[in-house]
Amino acid sequence: MRHLNKLRLMEFLIVGLLMGTIEDLIAISFATDATLDLRVVFVAFFVALPFAFISEIIVDHPLFWQKILRKG
């Protein structure tokens, strides 16, 4: 695996999944009176997973905006 791919994977895991899960847990704790147990953490993780994939792997790809904003 190339070095750049390893960095993108680490960014996906740390920034996308970890920060997305923490963000969801904060929102759950402020919006509801639910206790933050392991089941709630798993739900927050699986909710964060597709959004992390879309933002970190697809949109942050170096050629994404070149392909989307192609002229002509």
N, CA, C, O and CB atoms as a CASP TS submission, in Angstrom:
PFRMAT TS
TARGET T0000
AUTHOR 0000-0000-0000
METHOD Language model
MODEL 1
PARENT N/A
ATOM      1  N   MET     1       0.850  -1.170   0.000  1.00  0.00           N
ATOM      2  CA  MET     1       0.000   0.000   0.000  1.00  0.00           C
ATOM      3  C   MET     1       0.900   1.240   0.000  1.00  0.00           C
ATOM      4  O   MET     1       1.832   1.342   0.798  1.00  0.00           O
ATOM      5  CB  MET     1      -0.969  -0.006   1.228  1.00  0.00           C
ATOM      6  N   ARG     2       0.619   2.145  -0.872  1.00  0.00           N
ATOM      7  CA  ARG     2       1.429   3.350  -0.961  1.00  0.00           C
ATOM      8  C   ARG     2       1.250   4.215   0.279  1.00  0.00           C
ATOM      9  O   ARG     2       0.247   4.122   0.987  1.00  0.00           O
ATOM     10  CB  ARG     2       1.069   4.142  -2.215  1.00  0.00           C
ATOM     11  N   HIS     3       2.230   5.042   0.520  1.00  0.00           N
ATOM     12  CA  HIS     3       2.235   5.909   1.698  1.00  0.00           C
ATOM     13  C   HIS     3       1.028   6.849   1.697  1.00  0.00           C
ATOM     14  O   HIS     3       0.414   7.074   2.740  1.00  0.00           O
ATOM     15  CB  HIS     3       3.536   6.722   1.756  1.00  0.00           C
ATOM     16  N   LEU     4       0.694   7.391   0.542  1.00  0.00           N
ATOM     17  CA  LEU     4      -0.438   8.308   0.449  1.00  0.00           C
ATOM     18  C   LEU     4      -1.748   7.606   0.778  1.00  0.00           C
ATOM     19  O   LEU     4      -2.608   8.181   1.445  1.00  0.00           O
ATOM     20  CB  LEU     4      -0.511   8.921  -0.945  1.00  0.00           C
ATOM     21  N   ASN     5      -1.907   6.374   0.319  1.00  0.00           N
ATOM     22  CA  ASN     5      -3.118   5.619   0.627  1.00  0.00           C
ATOM     23  C   ASN     5      -3.219   5.322   2.111  1.00  0.00           C
ATOM     24  O   ASN     5      -4.313   5.345   2.674  1.00  0.00           O
ATOM     25  CB  ASN     5      -3.153   4.322  -0.166  1.00  0.00           C
ATOM     26  N   LYS     6      -2.089   5.043   2.754  1.00  0.00           N
ATOM     27  CA  LYS     6      -2.094   4.812   4.196  1.00  0.00           C
ATOM     28  C   LYS     6      -2.508   6.068   4.949  1.00  0.00           C
ATOM     29  O   LYS     6      -3.260   5.995   5.921  1.00  0.00           O
ATOM     30  CB  LYS     6      -0.716   4.348   4.667  1.00  0.00           C
ATOM     31  N   LEU     7      -2.019   7.214   4.502  1.00  0.00           N
ATOM     32  CA  LEU     7      -2.397   8.469   5.149  1.00  0.00           C
ATOM     33  C   LEU     7      -3.883   8.759   4.976  1.00  0.00           C
ATOM     34  O   LEU     7      -4.540   9.205   5.917  1.00  0.00           O
ATOM     35  CB  LEU     7      -1.572   9.624   4.587  1.00  0.00           C
ATOM     36  N   ARG     8      -4.414   8.511   3.792  1.00  0.00           N
ATOM     37  CA  ARG     8      -5.848   8.738   3.562  1.00  0.00           C
ATOM     38  C   ARG     8      -6.693   7.798   4.399  1.00  0.00           C
ATOM     39  O   ARG     8      -7.747   8.191   4.899  1.00  0.00           O
ATOM     40  CB  ARG     8      -6.191   8.561   2.083  1.00  0.00           C
ATOM     41  N   LEU     9      -6.238   6.551   4.560  1.00  0.00           N
ATOM     42  CA  LEU     9      -6.965   5.607   5.393  1.00  0.00           C
ATOM     43  C   LEU     9      -6.930   6.030   6.859  1.00  0.00           C
ATOM     44  O   LEU     9      -7.942   5.937   7.554  1.00  0.00           O
ATOM     45  CB  LEU     9      -6.384   4.204   5.234  1.00  0.00           C
ATOM     46  N   MET    10      -5.785   6.491   7.330  1.00  0.00           N
ATOM     47  CA  MET    10      -5.684   6.963   8.714  1.00  0.00           C
ATOM     48  C   MET    10      -6.543   8.203   8.928  1.00  0.00           C
ATOM     49  O   MET    10      -7.170   8.356   9.975  1.00  0.00           O
ATOM     50  CB  MET    10      -4.221   7.266   9.075  1.00  0.00           C
ATOM     51  N   GLU    11      -6.571   9.086   7.935  1.00  0.00           N
ATOM     52  CA  GLU    11      -7.418  10.270   8.032  1.00  0.00           C
ATOM     53  C   GLU    11      -8.883   9.859   8.095  1.00  0.00           C
ATOM     54  O   GLU    11      -9.660  10.424   8.865  1.00  0.00           O
ATOM     55  CB  GLU    11      -7.174  11.215   6.839  1.00  0.00           C
ATOM     56  N   PHE    12      -9.257   8.872   7.283  1.00  0.00           N
ATOM     57  CA  PHE    12     -10.632   8.371   7.302  1.00  0.00           C
ATOM     58  C   PHE    12     -10.983   7.807   8.667  1.00  0.00           C
ATOM     59  O   PHE    12     -12.057   8.086   9.200  1.00  0.00           O
ATOM     60  CB  PHE    12     -10.832   7.302   6.226  1.00  0.00           C
ATOM     61  N   LEU    13     -10.084   7.016   9.237  1.00  0.00           N
ATOM     62  CA  LEU    13     -10.372   6.390  10.525  1.00  0.00           C
ATOM     63  C   LEU    13     -10.405   7.406  11.656  1.00  0.00           C
ATOM     64  O   LEU    13     -11.324   7.393  12.475  1.00  0.00           O
ATOM     65  CB  LEU    13      -9.342   5.321  10.828  1.00  0.00           C
ATOM     66  N   ILE    14      -9.414   8.282  11.708  1.00  0.00           N
ATOM     67  CA  ILE    14      -9.316   9.214  12.829  1.00  0.00           C
ATOM     68  C   ILE    14     -10.298  10.367  12.687  1.00  0.00           C
ATOM     69  O   ILE    14     -11.136  10.593  13.560  1.00  0.00           O
ATOM     70  CB  ILE    14      -7.897   9.753  12.943  1.00  0.00           C
ATOM     71  N   VAL    15     -10.190  11.085  11.592  1.00  0.00           N
ATOM     72  CA  VAL    15     -11.016  12.278  11.427  1.00  0.00           C
ATOM     73  C   VAL    15     -12.461  11.907  11.130  1.00  0.00           C
ATOM     74  O   VAL    15     -13.386  12.418  11.762  1.00  0.00           O
ATOM     75  CB  VAL    15     -10.463  13.160  10.312  1.00  0.00           C
ATOM     76  N   GLY    16     -12.644  11.029  10.179  1.00  0.00           N
ATOM     77  CA  GLY    16     -14.004  10.709   9.758  1.00  0.00           C
ATOM     78  C   GLY    16     -14.795   9.937  10.790  1.00  0.00           C
ATOM     79  O   GLY    16     -15.850  10.388  11.235  1.00  0.00           O
ATOM     80  N   LEU    17     -14.296   8.783  11.171  1.00  0.00           N
ATOM     81  CA  LEU    17     -15.065   7.918  12.063  1.00  0.00           C
ATOM     82  C   LEU    17     -15.025   8.370  13.518  1.00  0.00           C
ATOM     83  O   LEU    17     -16.066   8.478  14.168  1.00  0.00           O
ATOM     84  CB  LEU    17     -14.556   6.508  11.965  1.00  0.00           C
ATOM     85  N   LEU    18     -13.839   8.630  14.024  1.00  0.00           N
ATOM     86  CA  LEU    18     -13.725   8.992  15.433  1.00  0.00           C
ATOM     87  C   LEU    18     -14.402  10.325  15.726  1.00  0.00           C
ATOM     88  O   LEU    18     -15.206  10.431  16.652  1.00  0.00           O
ATOM     89  CB  LEU    18     -12.263   9.051  15.844  1.00  0.00           C
ATOM     90  N   MET    19     -14.077  11.326  14.942  1.00  0.00           N
ATOM     91  CA  MET    19     -14.677  12.641  15.183  1.00  0.00           C
ATOM     92  C   MET    19     -16.171  12.638  14.860  1.00  0.00           C
ATOM     93  O   MET    19     -16.941  13.317  15.539  1.00  0.00           O
ATOM     94  CB  MET    19     -13.964  13.713  14.347  1.00  0.00           C
ATOM     95  N   GLY    20     -16.593  11.901  13.856  1.00  0.00           N
ATOM     96  CA  GLY    20     -18.016  11.804  13.550  1.00  0.00           C
ATOM     97  C   GLY    20     -18.795  11.108  14.654  1.00  0.00           C
ATOM     98  O   GLY    20     -19.905  11.517  14.994  1.00  0.00           O
ATOM     99  N   THR    21     -18.210  10.057  15.212  1.00  0.00           N
ATOM    100  CA  THR    21     -18.858   9.350  16.310  1.00  0.00           C
ATOM    101  C   THR    21     -18.947  10.234  17.544  1.00  0.00           C
ATOM    102  O   THR    21     -19.987  10.273  18.202  1.00  0.00           O
ATOM    103  CB  THR    21     -18.103   8.062  16.637  1.00  0.00           C
ATOM    104  N   ILE    22     -17.874  10.941  17.865  1.00  0.00           N
ATOM    105  CA  ILE    22     -17.895  11.845  19.013  1.00  0.00           C
ATOM    106  C   ILE    22     -18.912  12.954  18.812  1.00  0.00           C
ATOM    107  O   ILE    22     -19.632  13.318  19.741  1.00  0.00           O
ATOM    108  CB  ILE    22     -16.509  12.442  19.253  1.00  0.00           C
ATOM    109  N   GLU    23     -18.972  13.489  17.605  1.00  0.00           N
ATOM    110  CA  GLU    23     -19.946  14.529  17.287  1.00  0.00           C
ATOM    111  C   GLU    23     -21.376  14.021  17.466  1.00  0.00           C
ATOM    112  O   GLU    23     -22.224  14.721  18.020  1.00  0.00           O
ATOM    113  CB  GLU    23     -19.740  15.029  15.855  1.00  0.00           C
ATOM    114  N   ASP    24     -21.638  12.802  16.994  1.00  0.00           N
ATOM    115  CA  ASP    24     -22.977  12.222  17.153  1.00  0.00           C
ATOM    116  C   ASP    24     -23.307  11.961  18.626  1.00  0.00           C
ATOM    117  O   ASP    24     -24.444  12.168  19.052  1.00  0.00           O
ATOM    118  CB  ASP    24     -23.085  10.915  16.356  1.00  0.00           C
ATOM    119  N   LEU    25     -22.333  11.515  19.391  1.00  0.00           N
ATOM    120  CA  LEU    25     -22.572  11.269  20.812  1.00  0.00           C
ATOM    121  C   LEU    25     -22.865  12.568  21.566  1.00  0.00           C
ATOM    122  O   LEU    25     -23.707  12.589  22.464  1.00  0.00           O
ATOM    123  CB  LEU    25     -21.366  10.565  21.435  1.00  0.00           C
ATOM    124  N   ILE    26     -22.180  13.638  21.208  1.00  0.00           N
ATOM    125  CA  ILE    26     -22.465  14.936  21.818  1.00  0.00           C
ATOM    126  C   ILE    26     -23.874  15.389  21.470  1.00  0.00           C
ATOM    127  O   ILE    26     -24.600  15.879  22.335  1.00  0.00           O
ATOM    128  CB  ILE    26     -21.441  15.987  21.364  1.00  0.00           C
ATOM    129  N   ALA    27     -24.266  15.232  20.217  1.00  0.00           N
ATOM    130  CA  ALA    27     -25.615  15.614  19.794  1.00  0.00           C
ATOM    131  C   ALA    27     -26.671  14.777  20.496  1.00  0.00           C
ATOM    132  O   ALA    27     -27.710  15.302  20.896  1.00  0.00           O
ATOM    133  CB  ALA    27     -25.761  15.470  18.280  1.00  0.00           C
ATOM    134  N   ILE    28     -26.421  13.488  20.650  1.00  0.00           N
ATOM    135  CA  ILE    28     -27.376  12.614  21.341  1.00  0.00           C
ATOM    136  C   ILE    28     -27.508  13.022  22.801  1.00  0.00           C
ATOM    137  O   ILE    28     -28.614  13.054  23.340  1.00  0.00           O
ATOM    138  CB  ILE    28     -26.938  11.137  21.237  1.00  0.00           C
ATOM    139  N   SER    29     -26.389  13.334  23.443  1.00  0.00           N
ATOM    140  CA  SER    29     -26.455  13.690  24.862  1.00  0.00           C
ATOM    141  C   SER    29     -27.159  15.026  25.079  1.00  0.00           C
ATOM    142  O   SER    29     -27.847  15.197  26.085  1.00  0.00           O
ATOM    143  CB  SER    29     -25.052  13.745  25.454  1.00  0.00           C
ATOM    144  N   PHE    30     -27.002  15.977  24.153  1.00  0.00           N
ATOM    145  CA  PHE    30     -27.691  17.264  24.294  1.00  0.00           C
ATOM    146  C   PHE    30     -29.161  17.187  23.919  1.00  0.00           C
ATOM    147  O   PHE    30     -29.990  17.860  24.532  1.00  0.00           O
ATOM    148  CB  PHE    30     -27.013  18.307  23.443  1.00  0.00           C
ATOM    149  N   ALA    31     -29.493  16.388  22.934  1.00  0.00           N
ATOM    150  CA  ALA    31     -30.856  16.368  22.403  1.00  0.00           C
ATOM    151  C   ALA    31     -31.782  15.407  23.133  1.00  0.00           C
ATOM    152  O   ALA    31     -32.997  15.602  23.112  1.00  0.00           O
ATOM    153  CB  ALA    31     -30.825  16.010  20.954  1.00  0.00           C
ATOM    154  N   THR    32     -31.252  14.391  23.769  1.00  0.00           N
ATOM    155  CA  THR    32     -32.098  13.396  24.427  1.00  0.00           C
ATOM    156  C   THR    32     -31.634  13.196  25.856  1.00  0.00           C
ATOM    157  O   THR    32     -30.607  13.729  26.275  1.00  0.00           O
ATOM    158  CB  THR    32     -32.078  12.056  23.661  1.00  0.00           C
ATOM    159  N   ASP    33     -32.392  12.435  26.580  1.00  0.00           N
ATOM    160  CA  ASP    33     -31.980  12.087  27.931  1.00  0.00           C
ATOM    161  C   ASP    33     -31.490  10.634  27.989  1.00  0.00           C
ATOM    162  O   ASP    33     -31.514  10.005  29.047  1.00  0.00           O
ATOM    163  CB  ASP    33     -33.142  12.303  28.917  1.00  0.00           C
ATOM    164  N   ALA    34     -31.051  10.116  26.849  1.00  0.00           N
ATOM    165  CA  ALA    34     -30.565   8.738  26.766  1.00  0.00           C
ATOM    166  C   ALA    34     -29.207   8.618  27.458  1.00  0.00           C
ATOM    167  O   ALA    34     -28.382   9.530  27.417  1.00  0.00           O
ATOM    168  CB  ALA    34     -30.462   8.281  25.288  1.00  0.00           C
ATOM    169  N   THR    35     -29.007   7.482  28.085  1.00  0.00           N
ATOM    170  CA  THR    35     -27.700   7.213  28.676  1.00  0.00           C
ATOM    171  C   THR    35     -26.763   6.715  27.578  1.00  0.00           C
ATOM    172  O   THR    35     -27.171   5.958  26.698  1.00  0.00           O
ATOM    173  CB  THR    35     -27.808   6.170  29.837  1.00  0.00           C
ATOM    174  N   LEU    36     -25.538   7.135  27.637  1.00  0.00           N
ATOM    175  CA  LEU    36     -24.572   6.765  26.615  1.00  0.00           C
ATOM    176  C   LEU    36     -23.937   5.429  26.980  1.00  0.00           C
ATOM    177  O   LEU    36     -22.903   5.372  27.646  1.00  0.00           O
ATOM    178  CB  LEU    36     -23.493   7.860  26.452  1.00  0.00           C
ATOM    179  N   ASP    37     -24.579   4.362  26.527  1.00  0.00           N
ATOM    180  CA  ASP    37     -24.040   3.024  26.757  1.00  0.00           C
ATOM    181  C   ASP    37     -23.423   2.509  25.459  1.00  0.00           C
ATOM    182  O   ASP    37     -23.361   3.232  24.465  1.00  0.00           O
ATOM    183  CB  ASP    37     -25.147   2.053  27.271  1.00  0.00           C
ATOM    184  N   LEU    38     -22.978   1.280  25.473  1.00  0.00           N
ATOM    185  CA  LEU    38     -22.276   0.715  24.317  1.00  0.00           C
ATOM    186  C   LEU    38     -23.177   0.625  23.090  1.00  0.00           C
ATOM    187  O   LEU    38     -22.704   0.787  21.965  1.00  0.00           O
ATOM    188  CB  LEU    38     -21.732  -0.666  24.657  1.00  0.00           C
ATOM    189  N   ARG    39     -24.448   0.372  23.286  1.00  0.00           N
ATOM    190  CA  ARG    39     -25.388   0.289  22.161  1.00  0.00           C
ATOM    191  C   ARG    39     -25.520   1.640  21.455  1.00  0.00           C
ATOM    192  O   ARG    39     -25.555   1.696  20.226  1.00  0.00           O
ATOM    193  CB  ARG    39     -26.769  -0.188  22.651  1.00  0.00           C
ATOM    194  N   VAL    40     -25.592   2.711  22.216  1.00  0.00           N
ATOM    195  CA  VAL    40     -25.696   4.051  21.639  1.00  0.00           C
ATOM    196  C   VAL    40     -24.407   4.412  20.901  1.00  0.00           C
ATOM    197  O   VAL    40     -24.451   5.050  19.850  1.00  0.00           O
ATOM    198  CB  VAL    40     -25.997   5.097  22.740  1.00  0.00           C
ATOM    199  N   VAL    41     -23.269   4.006  21.445  1.00  0.00           N
ATOM    200  CA  VAL    41     -21.990   4.259  20.774  1.00  0.00           C
ATOM    201  C   VAL    41     -21.928   3.517  19.446  1.00  0.00           C
ATOM    202  O   VAL    41     -21.452   4.070  18.455  1.00  0.00           O
ATOM    203  CB  VAL    41     -20.812   3.840  21.672  1.00  0.00           C
ATOM    204  N   PHE    42     -22.400   2.272  19.409  1.00  0.00           N
ATOM    205  CA  PHE    42     -22.424   1.519  18.150  1.00  0.00           C
ATOM    206  C   PHE    42     -23.340   2.171  17.119  1.00  0.00           C
ATOM    207  O   PHE    42     -22.996   2.243  15.939  1.00  0.00           O
ATOM    208  CB  PHE    42     -22.874   0.080  18.404  1.00  0.00           C
ATOM    209  N   VAL    43     -24.485   2.639  17.553  1.00  0.00           N
ATOM    210  CA  VAL    43     -25.410   3.314  16.632  1.00  0.00           C
ATOM    211  C   VAL    43     -24.766   4.584  16.089  1.00  0.00           C
ATOM    212  O   VAL    43     -24.842   4.853  14.890  1.00  0.00           O
ATOM    213  CB  VAL    43     -26.752   3.648  17.340  1.00  0.00           C
ATOM    214  N   ALA    44     -24.136   5.363  16.956  1.00  0.00           N
ATOM    215  CA  ALA    44     -23.469   6.593  16.513  1.00  0.00           C
ATOM    216  C   ALA    44     -22.335   6.272  15.541  1.00  0.00           C
ATOM    217  O   ALA    44     -22.122   7.001  14.571  1.00  0.00           O
ATOM    218  CB  ALA    44     -22.924   7.380  17.724  1.00  0.00           C
ATOM    219  N   PHE    45     -21.611   5.187  15.798  1.00  0.00           N
ATOM    220  CA  PHE    45     -20.533   4.775  14.905  1.00  0.00           C
ATOM    221  C   PHE    45     -21.074   4.409  13.527  1.00  0.00           C
ATOM    222  O   PHE    45     -20.523   4.836  12.512  1.00  0.00           O
ATOM    223  CB  PHE    45     -19.768   3.592  15.502  1.00  0.00           C
ATOM    224  N   PHE    46     -22.137   3.631  13.482  1.00  0.00           N
ATOM    225  CA  PHE    46     -22.675   3.197  12.192  1.00  0.00           C
ATOM    226  C   PHE    46     -23.383   4.327  11.455  1.00  0.00           C
ATOM    227  O   PHE    46     -23.498   4.283  10.230  1.00  0.00           O
ATOM    228  CB  PHE    46     -23.634   2.038  12.392  1.00  0.00           C
ATOM    229  N   VAL    47     -23.857   5.334  12.174  1.00  0.00           N
ATOM    230  CA  VAL    47     -24.407   6.512  11.511  1.00  0.00           C
ATOM    231  C   VAL    47     -23.275   7.353  10.926  1.00  0.00           C
ATOM    232  O   VAL    47     -23.423   7.915   9.840  1.00  0.00           O
ATOM    233  CB  VAL    47     -25.256   7.351  12.497  1.00  0.00           C
ATOM    234  N   ALA    48     -22.163   7.445  11.622  1.00  0.00           N
ATOM    235  CA  ALA    48     -21.031   8.249  11.154  1.00  0.00           C
ATOM    236  C   ALA    48     -20.296   7.593   9.998  1.00  0.00           C
ATOM    237  O   ALA    48     -19.639   8.288   9.222  1.00  0.00           O
ATOM    238  CB  ALA    48     -20.065   8.497  12.291  1.00  0.00           C
ATOM    239  N   LEU    49     -20.385   6.296   9.860  1.00  0.00           N
ATOM    240  CA  LEU    49     -19.608   5.555   8.860  1.00  0.00           C
ATOM    241  C   LEU    49     -19.850   6.014   7.421  1.00  0.00           C
ATOM    242  O   LEU    49     -18.874   6.321   6.736  1.00  0.00           O
ATOM    243  CB  LEU    49     -19.925   4.093   8.967  1.00  0.00           C
ATOM    244  N   PRO    50     -21.086   6.082   6.919  1.00  0.00           N
ATOM    245  CA  PRO    50     -21.242   6.499   5.513  1.00  0.00           C
ATOM    246  C   PRO    50     -20.856   7.953   5.280  1.00  0.00           C
ATOM    247  O   PRO    50     -20.327   8.290   4.221  1.00  0.00           O
ATOM    248  CB  PRO    50     -22.676   6.288   5.066  1.00  0.00           C
ATOM    249  N   PHE    51     -21.113   8.820   6.258  1.00  0.00           N
ATOM    250  CA  PHE    51     -20.751  10.225   6.085  1.00  0.00           C
ATOM    251  C   PHE    51     -19.238  10.406   6.099  1.00  0.00           C
ATOM    252  O   PHE    51     -18.706  11.230   5.355  1.00  0.00           O
ATOM    253  CB  PHE    51     -21.392  11.080   7.177  1.00  0.00           C
ATOM    254  N   ALA    52     -18.550   9.652   6.930  1.00  0.00           N
ATOM    255  CA  ALA    52     -17.093   9.701   6.950  1.00  0.00           C
ATOM    256  C   ALA    52     -16.531   9.190   5.634  1.00  0.00           C
ATOM    257  O   ALA    52     -15.579   9.760   5.100  1.00  0.00           O
ATOM    258  CB  ALA    52     -16.538   8.881   8.123  1.00  0.00           C
ATOM    259  N   PHE    53     -17.110   8.125   5.111  1.00  0.00           N
ATOM    260  CA  PHE    53     -16.647   7.580   3.836  1.00  0.00           C
ATOM    261  C   PHE    53     -16.835   8.596   2.719  1.00  0.00           C
ATOM    262  O   PHE    53     -15.926   8.817   1.919  1.00  0.00           O
ATOM    263  CB  PHE    53     -17.391   6.280   3.500  1.00  0.00           C
ATOM    264  N   ILE    54     -18.000   9.210   2.662  1.00  0.00           N
ATOM    265  CA  ILE    54     -18.278  10.183   1.603  1.00  0.00           C
ATOM    266  C   ILE    54     -17.347  11.381   1.717  1.00  0.00           C
ATOM    267  O   ILE    54     -16.790  11.824   0.712  1.00  0.00           O
ATOM    268  CB  ILE    54     -19.743  10.644   1.662  1.00  0.00           C
ATOM    269  N   SER    55     -17.171  11.909   2.912  1.00  0.00           N
ATOM    270  CA  SER    55     -16.367  13.121   3.050  1.00  0.00           C
ATOM    271  C   SER    55     -14.875  12.861   2.944  1.00  0.00           C
ATOM    272  O   SER    55     -14.171  13.632   2.291  1.00  0.00           O
ATOM    273  CB  SER    55     -16.664  13.782   4.361  1.00  0.00           C
ATOM    274  N   GLU    56     -14.374  11.815   3.555  1.00  0.00           N
ATOM    275  CA  GLU    56     -12.931  11.615   3.607  1.00  0.00           C
ATOM    276  C   GLU    56     -12.383  10.852   2.409  1.00  0.00           C
ATOM    277  O   GLU    56     -11.290  11.169   1.939  1.00  0.00           O
ATOM    278  CB  GLU    56     -12.571  10.891   4.863  1.00  0.00           C
ATOM    279  N   ILE    57     -13.089   9.876   1.908  1.00  0.00           N
ATOM    280  CA  ILE    57     -12.555   9.046   0.823  1.00  0.00           C
ATOM    281  C   ILE    57     -12.949   9.591  -0.551  1.00  0.00           C
ATOM    282  O   ILE    57     -12.117   9.626  -1.458  1.00  0.00           O
ATOM    283  CB  ILE    57     -13.049   7.603   0.971  1.00  0.00           C
ATOM    284  N   ILE    58     -14.170  10.006  -0.712  1.00  0.00           N
ATOM    285  CA  ILE    58     -14.630  10.437  -2.035  1.00  0.00           C
ATOM    286  C   ILE    58     -14.344  11.919  -2.279  1.00  0.00           C
ATOM    287  O   ILE    58     -13.661  12.265  -3.244  1.00  0.00           O
ATOM    288  CB  ILE    58     -16.127  10.167  -2.185  1.00  0.00           C
ATOM    289  N   VAL    59     -14.858  12.796  -1.417  1.00  0.00           N
ATOM    290  CA  VAL    59     -14.751  14.233  -1.661  1.00  0.00           C
ATOM    291  C   VAL    59     -13.327  14.736  -1.481  1.00  0.00           C
ATOM    292  O   VAL    59     -12.906  15.645  -2.196  1.00  0.00           O
ATOM    293  CB  VAL    59     -15.683  14.990  -0.736  1.00  0.00           C
ATOM    294  N   ASP    60     -12.583  14.175  -0.552  1.00  0.00           N
ATOM    295  CA  ASP    60     -11.208  14.623  -0.337  1.00  0.00           C
ATOM    296  C   ASP    60     -10.207  13.977  -1.293  1.00  0.00           C
ATOM    297  O   ASP    60      -9.005  14.204  -1.162  1.00  0.00           O
ATOM    298  CB  ASP    60     -10.799  14.335   1.080  1.00  0.00           C
ATOM    299  N   HIS    61     -10.671  13.188  -2.240  1.00  0.00           N
ATOM    300  CA  HIS    61      -9.770  12.602  -3.231  1.00  0.00           C
ATOM    301  C   HIS    61      -9.176  13.738  -4.063  1.00  0.00           C
ATOM    302  O   HIS    61      -9.887  14.679  -4.415  1.00  0.00           O
ATOM    303  CB  HIS    61     -10.520  11.562  -4.143  1.00  0.00           C
ATOM    304  N   PRO    62      -7.895  13.663  -4.379  1.00  0.00           N
ATOM    305  CA  PRO    62      -7.243  14.767  -5.093  1.00  0.00           C
ATOM    306  C   PRO    62      -7.883  15.118  -6.438  1.00  0.00           C
ATOM    307  O   PRO    62      -7.835  16.277  -6.849  1.00  0.00           O
ATOM    308  CB  PRO    62      -5.807  14.427  -5.317  1.00  0.00           C
ATOM    309  N   LEU    63      -8.473  14.161  -7.122  1.00  0.00           N
ATOM    310  CA  LEU    63      -9.038  14.430  -8.443  1.00  0.00           C
ATOM    311  C   LEU    63     -10.554  14.632  -8.423  1.00  0.00           C
ATOM    312  O   LEU    63     -11.162  14.784  -9.482  1.00  0.00           O
ATOM    313  CB  LEU    63      -8.698  13.302  -9.376  1.00  0.00           C
ATOM    314  N   PHE    64     -11.171  14.635  -7.248  1.00  0.00           N
ATOM    315  CA  PHE    64     -12.635  14.710  -7.174  1.00  0.00           C
ATOM    316  C   PHE    64     -13.168  15.986  -7.811  1.00  0.00           C
ATOM    317  O   PHE    64     -14.047  15.923  -8.670  1.00  0.00           O
ATOM    318  CB  PHE    64     -13.096  14.630  -5.722  1.00  0.00           C
ATOM    319  N   TRP    65     -12.653  17.135  -7.408  1.00  0.00           N
ATOM    320  CA  TRP    65     -13.195  18.396  -7.913  1.00  0.00           C
ATOM    321  C   TRP    65     -12.827  18.620  -9.373  1.00  0.00           C
ATOM    322  O   TRP    65     -13.553  19.302 -10.097  1.00  0.00           O
ATOM    323  CB  TRP    65     -12.697  19.560  -7.069  1.00  0.00           C
ATOM    324  N   GLN    66     -11.719  18.060  -9.806  1.00  0.00           N
ATOM    325  CA  GLN    66     -11.384  18.175 -11.228  1.00  0.00           C
ATOM    326  C   GLN    66     -12.373  17.399 -12.076  1.00  0.00           C
ATOM    327  O   GLN    66     -12.746  17.852 -13.159  1.00  0.00           O
ATOM    328  CB  GLN    66      -9.960  17.676 -11.493  1.00  0.00           C
ATOM    329  N   LYS    67     -12.804  16.239 -11.605  1.00  0.00           N
ATOM    330  CA  LYS    67     -13.772  15.448 -12.351  1.00  0.00           C
ATOM    331  C   LYS    67     -15.167  16.053 -12.284  1.00  0.00           C
ATOM    332  O   LYS    67     -15.906  16.004 -13.267  1.00  0.00           O
ATOM    333  CB  LYS    67     -13.800  14.026 -11.826  1.00  0.00           C
ATOM    334  N   ILE    68     -15.536  16.618 -11.152  1.00  0.00           N
ATOM    335  CA  ILE    68     -16.871  17.202 -10.984  1.00  0.00           C
ATOM    336  C   ILE    68     -16.999  18.504 -11.760  1.00  0.00           C
ATOM    337  O   ILE    68     -18.017  18.744 -12.410  1.00  0.00           O
ATOM    338  CB  ILE    68     -17.169  17.447  -9.500  1.00  0.00           C
ATOM    339  N   LEU    69     -15.984  19.334 -11.698  1.00  0.00           N
ATOM    340  CA  LEU    69     -16.041  20.654 -12.327  1.00  0.00           C
ATOM    341  C   LEU    69     -15.381  20.689 -13.699  1.00  0.00           C
ATOM    342  O   LEU    69     -14.871  21.723 -14.131  1.00  0.00           O
ATOM    343  CB  LEU    69     -15.388  21.672 -11.434  1.00  0.00           C
ATOM    344  N   ARG    70     -15.396  19.563 -14.368  1.00  0.00           N
ATOM    345  CA  ARG    70     -14.791  19.461 -15.699  1.00  0.00           C
ATOM    346  C   ARG    70     -15.489  20.409 -16.659  1.00  0.00           C
ATOM    347  O   ARG    70     -16.717  20.424 -16.750  1.00  0.00           O
ATOM    348  CB  ARG    70     -14.862  18.011 -16.228  1.00  0.00           C
ATOM    349  N   LYS    71     -14.717  21.181 -17.358  1.00  0.00           N
ATOM    350  CA  LYS    71     -15.281  22.151 -18.320  1.00  0.00           C
ATOM    351  C   LYS    71     -15.509  21.472 -19.649  1.00  0.00           C
ATOM    352  O   LYS    71     -14.718  20.635 -20.085  1.00  0.00           O
ATOM    353  CB  LYS    71     -14.346  23.378 -18.500  1.00  0.00           C
ATOM    354  N   GLY    72     -16.609  21.846 -20.289  1.00  0.00           N
ATOM    355  CA  GLY    72     -16.880  21.357 -21.638  1.00  0.00           C
ATOM    356  C   GLY    72     -17.741  20.224 -21.597  1.00  0.00           C
ATOM    357  O   GLY    72     -18.084  19.670 -22.642  1.00  0.00           O
TER
END
